[in-house]
């Protein structure tokens, strides 16, 4: 499944028409999907107000109004004159059932539900004047709102705040990225009849789904033992940062690693999990580091000022590696690329800004662009943590669909690094290990779902959510009936 830009969705619509799909049929399907979603969300509602613009989004709203009227609901429609093309045909069909009132006469007092069909994904500037006032009036009315494709005004302010948003044909950035996703309320993806081939353009970012991630889970045969399912070496820690490598080790174990070794400075009071092999070293070039048994490494967690030295020492092992935290410096990541070591980097926006020599604001404004620049510049698999986490390696990108703001807690990233390393050790390629690790890590946060959770709780939840994934119990948040975090 792919994440569509507005332009990519317009191209898919146009291509469908070229293939013989009548555009009016697509509008009819979209409008009916909106009406069905509104009726399902508020089954007792009797009075609807539809606020429609002049474009195709407004046309979808006019179709929704006609279906609601056909189903016996009281419907008032407020819209401007001047509809064209399919929207004009939708207006004519609706006018056979009711009179359309001017926007200036908008009255929301009797509405049980408001259908927001003013603007779709095509906005290039914020709403102003009367349009901005309309959005603010809808919000101030305190009525349930269902938005057609996206709440009007996004991605700018002011915008409508919806309770339900019906995403038409495919998900767009505001359905996935905050703060736009918060304005959407519950998101429901509605197919409108586009050919399936048009919904999977490989040049667009992948959205991580349960079915795709389930296919990546490493098998665990009946004769498995601790040495055959993946061994991980965690390299990190410092006097002032003792918890990070322990959390990474716990993340690796809970993601399925058979054996985890933790290498840390001997003067640091690191307390790895009871099951882990302890490897205290007086200096990072200690020969014992190179004798550790591991198929993959997680390096840099809590490394402090010694993180770079730890990463350079670990590079000599030439094993697939997750670089995190205090290993994330340009010269270190470049050294791994030069050595052709399979690598996953897992920066948060501040660390990404350091690697790209830019500002944090630039990274946050365009996380996908930043992740892809990291992947290109350092020839690596880049995991840029955030809401949501995004991934990129040269030639492809992905956006995670699990996780929530309660995961904003110290040590959560260390658990993620350990989980990704566990999947590397199990034999997954960096791209697959990163996607699966990110997805399950976010799923653990969704499973706990409460502010105040701690990083070790995230790690402890990994086996339960992995089992749910294996058994096929999971659905993405945009399927009907599922609430997304606001």
C-alpha positions as CSV (number, residue, x, y, z in Angstrom):
1,X,0.0,0.0,0.0
2,X,1.3,3.5,-0.9
3,X,1.1,7.0,0.5
4,X,-0.3,9.3,-2.2
5,X,0.6,13.0,-2.7
6,X,-2.4,15.0,-3.9
7,X,-0.7,15.2,-7.3
8,X,-0.1,11.4,-7.5
9,X,-3.8,10.8,-6.7
10,X,-4.9,13.2,-9.4
11,X,-2.7,11.3,-11.8
12,X,-4.2,8.0,-10.8
13,X,-7.7,9.4,-11.3
14,X,-6.8,10.8,-14.7
15,X,-5.2,7.5,-15.7
16,X,-8.4,5.6,-14.6
17,X,-10.4,7.8,-16.9
18,X,-8.0,7.2,-19.7
19,X,-8.6,3.4,-19.2
20,X,-12.3,3.9,-19.5
21,X,-13.5,4.5,-16.0
22,X,-16.1,7.3,-16.1
23,X,-15.1,10.1,-13.8
24,X,-18.7,10.6,-12.7
25,X,-18.8,7.0,-11.6
26,X,-15.8,7.6,-9.4
27,X,-17.5,10.7,-7.9
28,X,-20.6,8.7,-7.3
29,X,-18.7,6.0,-5.5
30,X,-16.8,8.6,-3.4
31,X,-20.0,10.4,-2.3
32,X,-21.8,7.2,-1.5
33,X,-18.9,6.1,0.7
34,X,-19.0,9.3,2.6
35,X,-22.8,8.9,3.2
36,X,-22.3,5.4,4.3
37,X,-19.6,6.3,6.7
38,X,-21.7,9.1,8.2
39,X,-24.7,6.9,8.6
40,X,-22.6,4.1,10.2
41,X,-20.8,6.5,12.6
42,X,-24.0,8.2,13.8
43,X,-26.9,5.7,13.1
44,X,-29.4,7.7,15.2
45,X,-28.7,11.0,13.3
46,X,-31.8,12.3,11.5
47,X,-30.7,15.8,10.4
48,X,-27.6,16.4,8.2
49,X,-26.0,19.6,7.0
50,X,-23.7,19.3,4.0
51,X,-21.3,22.2,3.4
52,X,-19.9,21.9,-0.2
53,X,-17.4,23.8,-2.2
54,X,-17.3,24.3,-6.0
55,X,-14.7,21.6,-6.9
56,X,-14.8,17.8,-7.1
57,X,-14.6,17.6,-3.3
58,X,-17.8,19.6,-3.2
59,X,-19.3,17.3,-5.9
60,X,-18.5,14.3,-3.6
61,X,-20.4,16.1,-0.9
62,X,-23.4,16.7,-3.1
63,X,-23.5,13.0,-4.0
64,X,-23.4,12.1,-0.3
65,X,-26.3,14.5,0.3
66,X,-28.4,12.8,-2.3
67,X,-27.8,9.3,-0.8
68,X,-28.6,10.5,2.7
69,X,-31.8,12.0,1.4
70,X,-32.7,8.8,-0.5
71,X,-32.2,6.9,2.8
72,X,-34.8,9.1,4.5
73,X,-32.6,11.6,6.3
74,X,-33.4,15.3,6.5
75,X,-30.7,17.1,4.6
76,X,-29.8,20.7,4.1
77,X,-27.1,21.6,1.6
78,X,-25.2,24.9,1.5
79,X,-23.1,25.5,-1.5
80,X,-22.0,28.3,-3.9
81,X,-23.1,28.5,-7.5
82,X,-20.7,27.7,-10.3
83,X,-20.1,24.0,-10.2
84,X,-18.6,22.5,-13.4
85,X,-18.1,19.1,-14.9
86,X,-19.0,16.2,-12.8
87,X,-19.8,18.4,-9.8
88,X,-22.4,20.3,-11.9
89,X,-24.0,16.9,-12.8
90,X,-24.0,15.9,-9.2
91,X,-25.7,19.2,-8.3
92,X,-28.3,18.8,-11.0
93,X,-29.1,15.3,-9.7
94,X,-29.4,16.5,-6.1
95,X,-31.6,19.4,-7.1
96,X,-34.3,16.9,-8.1
97,X,-34.6,16.1,-4.4
98,X,-34.0,19.4,-2.5
99,X,-33.1,23.0,-2.9
100,X,-29.5,24.0,-2.4
101,X,-29.1,27.0,-0.2
102,X,-26.3,29.6,-0.5
103,X,-23.2,29.3,1.8
104,X,-24.0,32.7,3.3
105,X,-27.2,31.2,4.8
106,X,-25.3,28.4,6.6
107,X,-27.3,27.3,9.6
108,X,-25.9,24.5,11.8
109,X,-28.3,24.8,14.7
110,X,-30.5,21.8,13.8
111,X,-27.7,19.6,12.5
112,X,-27.0,16.2,14.0
113,X,-24.1,15.7,11.7
114,X,-22.1,18.1,9.5
115,X,-20.6,16.9,6.2
116,X,-17.5,19.0,5.4
117,X,-17.0,19.0,1.6
118,X,-15.6,22.5,1.1
119,X,-12.0,21.7,0.1
120,X,-10.0,18.6,-0.6
121,X,-6.3,18.0,-0.9
122,X,-5.6,20.7,-3.6
123,X,-5.1,23.7,-1.3
124,X,-1.9,25.7,-1.9
125,X,-2.5,28.4,0.6
126,X,-4.4,28.9,3.9
127,X,-8.1,29.6,4.0
128,X,-8.8,33.4,4.2
129,X,-11.8,35.6,4.6
130,X,-15.2,34.0,4.3
131,X,-13.7,30.5,3.7
132,X,-11.7,30.7,7.0
133,X,-14.8,31.9,8.8
134,X,-16.8,28.9,7.5
135,X,-14.2,26.5,8.9
136,X,-14.2,28.2,12.2
137,X,-18.0,28.2,12.3
138,X,-18.1,24.4,11.7
139,X,-15.7,23.9,14.6
140,X,-17.5,26.3,16.9
141,X,-20.9,24.6,16.3
142,X,-19.9,21.6,18.4
143,X,-21.6,19.1,16.0
144,X,-20.1,15.8,14.8
145,X,-18.2,16.3,11.5
146,X,-17.4,13.9,8.7
147,X,-14.9,15.2,6.3
148,X,-14.6,14.3,2.6
149,X,-11.1,13.1,1.9
150,X,-9.4,15.6,4.3
151,X,-10.8,18.3,6.7
152,X,-11.1,21.5,4.8
153,X,-8.1,23.8,5.2
154,X,-5.4,21.2,5.8
155,X,-2.5,21.3,5.7
156,X,-2.8,24.9,6.9
157,X,-4.6,26.7,9.6
158,X,-7.4,27.4,10.2
159,X,-8.9,24.1,9.2
160,X,-11.9,22.0,10.1
161,X,-11.5,19.5,12.9
162,X,-13.3,16.3,11.9
163,X,-14.6,13.4,14.0
164,X,-14.5,11.0,11.0
165,X,-12.5,11.5,7.7
166,X,-13.3,9.4,4.7
167,X,-10.0,9.0,2.8
168,X,-10.9,8.4,-0.9
169,X,-9.0,5.7,-2.8
170,X,-5.7,6.1,-0.9
171,X,-4.2,7.8,2.1
172,X,-2.6,11.2,1.8
173,X,0.0,12.9,4.1
174,X,-2.5,14.5,6.4
175,X,-4.0,11.0,7.1
176,X,-0.6,9.8,8.3
177,X,1.5,12.7,9.5
178,X,0.8,14.9,12.6
179,X,-0.5,17.5,13.2
180,X,-2.8,16.9,10.2
181,X,-3.8,13.4,11.4
182,X,-5.1,14.8,14.6
183,X,-7.6,17.0,12.7
184,X,-8.9,13.9,10.9
185,X,-10.4,12.1,13.9
186,X,-11.2,8.5,12.9
187,X,-9.9,7.8,9.4
188,X,-11.7,5.4,7.1
189,X,-10.2,4.4,3.8
190,X,-12.9,4.1,1.1
191,X,-12.2,2.3,-2.2
192,X,-13.9,4.1,-5.0
193,X,-13.3,1.7,-7.9
194,X,-9.8,2.7,-9.1
195,X,-8.0,-0.2,-10.8
196,X,-5.7,-1.9,-8.1
197,X,-2.6,-1.4,-10.3
198,X,-3.0,2.3,-10.1
199,X,-2.9,2.2,-6.3
200,X,0.6,0.6,-6.1
201,X,3.0,3.0,-7.9
202,X,6.5,1.9,-6.8
203,X,7.8,5.4,-6.8
204,X,5.6,6.4,-3.8
205,X,6.4,5.6,-0.2
206,X,5.2,2.3,1.2
207,X,2.7,2.3,4.1
208,X,3.6,-0.5,6.5
209,X,0.6,-2.8,6.8
210,X,0.0,-5.9,9.0
211,X,-0.1,-8.2,5.9
212,X,3.2,-7.0,4.6
213,X,5.0,-7.1,7.9
214,X,3.6,-10.5,8.8
215,X,5.4,-11.8,5.7
216,X,8.7,-10.6,7.1
217,X,8.6,-12.4,10.4
218,X,11.6,-14.8,10.7
219,X,10.6,-18.5,10.9
220,X,11.5,-20.4,14.1
221,X,11.8,-24.1,13.3
222,X,11.2,-26.9,15.8
223,X,14.9,-27.6,16.2
224,X,15.9,-24.0,16.9
225,X,18.4,-23.1,19.5
226,X,19.9,-19.9,20.9
227,X,22.7,-20.0,18.4
228,X,20.5,-20.5,15.3
229,X,17.9,-17.7,15.8
230,X,20.2,-14.8,15.9
231,X,22.9,-13.5,18.3
232,X,23.3,-9.8,19.0
233,X,26.2,-7.8,20.4
234,X,25.2,-4.5,22.0
235,X,28.1,-2.0,22.2
236,X,27.5,1.1,24.3
237,X,27.1,2.7,27.7
238,X,29.1,5.2,29.7
239,X,29.4,6.2,33.3
240,X,26.4,8.7,33.0
241,X,24.4,6.5,30.6
242,X,24.0,3.0,32.0
243,X,20.4,2.1,31.1
244,X,20.6,2.5,27.3
245,X,22.6,-0.6,26.4
246,X,20.5,-2.7,28.8
247,X,17.3,-1.5,27.2
248,X,18.8,-2.3,23.7
249,X,19.6,-5.8,24.9
250,X,16.1,-6.2,26.3
251,X,14.7,-5.1,23.0
252,X,16.8,-7.6,21.2
253,X,15.7,-10.5,23.4
254,X,12.1,-9.6,23.3
255,X,12.2,-9.3,19.5
256,X,13.4,-12.9,19.3
257,X,17.2,-12.9,19.6
258,X,18.6,-16.1,21.0
259,X,21.6,-14.7,22.7
260,X,22.7,-11.1,23.5
261,X,26.1,-9.9,24.6
262,X,26.5,-6.4,26.1
263,X,29.9,-4.7,25.8
264,X,30.3,-1.6,28.0
265,X,33.0,0.4,29.7
266,X,34.1,-1.5,32.9
267,X,33.8,1.7,34.9
268,X,30.1,2.1,34.0
269,X,27.5,0.4,36.2
270,X,25.6,-1.1,33.3
271,X,23.2,-3.8,34.4
272,X,22.2,-5.9,31.4
273,X,19.3,-8.3,31.5
274,X,20.0,-11.4,33.6
275,X,20.0,-13.5,30.4
276,X,22.7,-11.4,28.7
277,X,26.4,-12.1,28.5
278,X,28.4,-9.3,30.1
279,X,31.5,-8.0,28.4
280,X,33.0,-5.1,30.4
281,X,36.0,-3.6,28.6
282,X,38.6,-1.1,29.8
283,X,38.9,0.3,26.3
284,X,36.9,-0.2,23.1
285,X,39.8,-1.9,21.3
286,X,39.9,-4.7,23.8
287,X,40.4,-8.0,22.0
288,X,37.5,-9.6,23.8
289,X,35.2,-7.3,21.8
290,X,36.2,-9.0,18.6
291,X,35.7,-12.5,20.0
292,X,32.0,-11.9,20.9
293,X,29.7,-14.3,19.1
294,X,27.1,-12.3,17.1
295,X,25.5,-12.1,13.7
296,X,24.5,-8.4,14.2
297,X,25.4,-5.4,16.3
298,X,23.6,-2.5,17.9
299,X,26.1,0.3,18.6
300,X,26.1,3.7,20.2
301,X,23.3,3.6,22.8
302,X,24.3,5.6,25.8
303,X,27.9,5.8,24.5
304,X,28.4,9.4,25.5
305,X,31.6,11.0,24.4
306,X,33.0,7.5,23.7
307,X,30.3,6.6,21.3
308,X,32.4,7.3,18.2
309,X,35.3,5.2,19.5
310,X,32.9,2.4,20.3
311,X,31.5,2.5,16.8
312,X,34.9,2.6,15.1
313,X,36.0,-0.4,17.2
314,X,32.8,-2.4,16.3
315,X,33.3,-1.6,12.6
316,X,36.2,-4.1,12.6
317,X,33.7,-6.9,13.2
318,X,32.2,-6.2,9.8
319,X,28.8,-7.4,10.9
320,X,25.4,-5.9,10.0
321,X,25.0,-3.0,12.4
322,X,22.4,-0.7,13.8
323,X,24.0,2.7,14.6
324,X,22.1,4.9,17.1
325,X,22.5,7.8,19.4
326,X,26.2,8.6,20.2
327,X,27.4,6.7,17.2
328,X,25.5,9.0,14.8
329,X,28.3,11.3,13.5
330,X,29.0,11.9,9.8
331,X,32.5,10.5,9.9
332,X,31.3,7.3,11.7
333,X,28.4,6.6,9.3
334,X,30.6,7.3,6.3
335,X,33.2,4.8,7.6
336,X,30.6,2.1,7.7
337,X,29.5,2.9,4.2
338,X,33.1,2.9,2.9
339,X,33.5,-0.5,4.5
340,X,30.3,-1.8,2.8
341,X,29.0,-3.0,6.1
342,X,25.1,-3.4,6.0
343,X,23.9,-0.6,8.3
344,X,20.7,0.8,9.7
345,X,20.9,4.3,11.3
346,X,18.1,5.3,13.7
347,X,18.4,9.0,14.4
348,X,15.8,11.2,16.0
349,X,15.3,14.7,14.4
350,X,18.1,16.3,16.4
351,X,20.6,13.6,15.4
352,X,19.4,13.7,11.8
353,X,20.0,17.4,11.7
354,X,23.5,16.8,13.0
355,X,24.2,14.3,10.3
356,X,22.8,16.5,7.6
357,X,24.3,19.7,9.0
358,X,21.0,21.5,9.0
359,X,18.4,22.7,11.5
360,X,16.0,20.5,13.4
361,X,13.1,22.5,12.0
362,X,14.1,21.6,8.5
363,X,14.1,17.9,9.4
364,X,10.7,18.1,11.1
365,X,9.2,20.0,8.2
366,X,10.0,17.3,5.7
367,X,10.9,14.0,7.5
368,X,10.6,11.9,4.4
369,X,12.9,14.2,2.5
370,X,15.4,14.2,5.4
371,X,15.3,10.4,5.7
372,X,15.9,10.0,2.0
373,X,18.7,12.5,2.0
374,X,20.3,10.5,4.9
375,X,20.0,7.3,2.9
376,X,21.4,8.9,-0.2
377,X,24.3,10.8,1.4
378,X,25.5,7.9,3.6
379,X,24.4,4.9,1.4
380,X,22.5,3.3,4.3
381,X,19.0,2.4,5.5
382,X,17.8,5.4,7.5
383,X,15.1,5.2,10.2
384,X,14.0,8.7,11.2
385,X,12.1,8.5,14.4
386,X,9.0,10.6,14.8
387,X,5.3,10.8,14.5
388,X,5.2,8.7,12.4
389,X,8.7,7.1,11.9
390,X,9.8,7.1,8.3
391,X,12.3,4.9,6.6
392,X,14.4,5.3,3.4
393,X,17.2,3.6,1.6
394,X,18.4,4.5,-1.9
395,X,15.5,4.0,-4.3
396,X,12.6,3.4,-1.8
397,X,10.9,4.9,1.2
398,X,8.3,3.8,3.8
399,X,6.1,5.3,6.5
400,X,5.2,3.5,9.6
401,X,1.6,3.2,10.6
402,X,1.9,2.2,14.2
403,X,2.9,4.1,17.3
404,X,1.5,7.0,19.3
405,X,2.6,10.0,21.3
406,X,2.7,8.0,24.6
407,X,6.0,6.5,23.2
408,X,7.8,9.8,23.7
409,X,9.8,8.5,26.6
410,X,13.5,8.1,27.3
411,X,14.9,4.8,26.2
412,X,12.3,3.9,23.6
413,X,14.8,4.4,20.8
414,X,17.3,2.0,22.5
415,X,14.6,-0.7,22.6
416,X,14.0,-0.1,18.8
417,X,17.7,-0.4,18.0
418,X,17.9,-3.7,19.8
419,X,14.8,-5.0,18.0
420,X,16.1,-4.1,14.6
421,X,19.5,-5.7,15.5
422,X,17.6,-8.9,16.5
423,X,16.0,-9.1,13.0
424,X,19.3,-8.4,11.3
425,X,20.8,-11.3,13.4
426,X,18.0,-13.5,12.3
427,X,19.0,-13.0,8.7
428,X,16.8,-10.2,7.4
429,X,18.2,-7.6,5.1
430,X,18.6,-4.1,6.6
431,X,15.4,-2.8,4.8
432,X,13.3,-5.7,6.1
433,X,14.8,-5.7,9.6
434,X,14.2,-1.9,9.9
435,X,10.6,-2.0,8.7
436,X,9.7,-5.0,10.9
437,X,11.4,-3.6,13.9
438,X,9.8,-0.1,13.5
439,X,6.4,-1.6,13.0
440,X,6.5,-4.0,16.0
441,X,8.0,-1.3,18.2
442,X,5.1,1.1,17.4
443,X,2.6,-1.8,17.8
444,X,4.0,-2.4,21.3
445,X,3.3,1.3,22.0
446,X,-0.3,0.9,20.7
447,X,-0.8,-2.2,22.8
448,X,0.1,-0.3,25.9
449,X,-1.5,2.9,24.7
450,X,-1.1,5.1,27.8
451,X,0.9,8.1,28.7
452,X,3.4,7.3,31.3
453,X,4.6,4.0,29.8
454,X,8.3,3.3,30.1
455,X,10.8,1.9,27.7
456,X,11.2,-1.4,29.3
457,X,7.5,-1.9,29.1
458,X,7.7,-1.4,25.4
459,X,10.3,-4.2,25.2
460,X,8.2,-6.5,27.4
461,X,5.2,-6.0,25.1
462,X,7.0,-7.1,21.9
463,X,6.3,-10.8,22.2
464,X,2.6,-10.3,22.6
465,X,2.3,-8.0,19.6
466,X,4.5,-10.3,17.5
467,X,2.1,-13.1,18.3
468,X,-0.9,-11.0,17.3
469,X,0.9,-10.2,14.0
470,X,1.7,-13.9,13.4
471,X,-1.9,-14.9,14.0
472,X,-3.3,-12.3,11.7
473,X,-5.3,-10.5,14.4
474,X,-4.3,-7.0,13.4
475,X,-6.0,-4.4,11.1
476,X,-4.6,-1.0,10.1
477,X,-6.1,2.1,11.7
478,X,-7.8,3.2,8.6
479,X,-10.2,0.2,8.4
480,X,-13.8,0.9,9.4
481,X,-14.4,0.8,13.1
482,X,-10.9,1.5,14.4
483,X,-10.0,4.7,16.2
484,X,-6.7,6.3,15.6
485,X,-4.8,8.4,18.3
486,X,-5.7,12.1,18.3
